[in-house]
Amino acid sequence: MTEFAIPGPEVLAARQKLVLDHFRDEVTQDWDATLSTFPHPHYEVVATMTVHDGDGAVRG
């Protein structure tokens, strides 16, 4: 069985801030900020099995 370390409060707070900032940027449609969350933009629509990979494809 593999054991995992529980992240400390600082790490958890940083993760929460990242997610909330990303969500805010999506809601306000600040796409530059939204896409800068990740090193490589990749968006999948599971219902239609559509994949958009890379900055240009995701922005399109």
N, C-alpha and C positions, 0 to 999 in steps of 0.2 A: 504494500500500500504506500502510495506517495503522500508525503506530508507537505502542506503548503504553509508558508508564513503568512500571517495576517498582516496586511499593510497597516502602518501606523496612521494616526489621525492626520498628519500632514499630507501624506500620500492620498488618503481618502478625500480630504478637502480639495486637493489639487485636481483630482479626477472629477469630483463633483463640479468644480468651477469650469473645467474644460467642457463637460457635457452641457451645462447650463448656458455657457457662452456660445457654443455651437448651435444650440437650439434657438437662442435669441437671434443669432445671425441669420438662421434660416427664416425665422418669422419676419424679420425686417428686410429680407431678401438682399442681404449684404453678401453676395456670392463670393467675392474675393476673400472675405474673412471666413466664410463658411468652408470654402475649399482649402484654405490655409491650415485648417485643423489637422489635415492628414498629409503625409509626404507624397502620396500618389492618389489623386481623386479616382474613386471607383464607386459606382452606384448600380445597385441591382433592384429590379422590380420583380419580386418573386412571382406575383400573380400572372404576369405575362411572360416570365422567363426572359426578360430583356436585361442586357448588361451594357452599361456605359463605362468604358475604361479609359482613363486619361482625361486631362483637363478639357480638351476640346470636345470630347464626346459627352462628358458630364454637363458642360455648359450648354451644349446643343439640346 
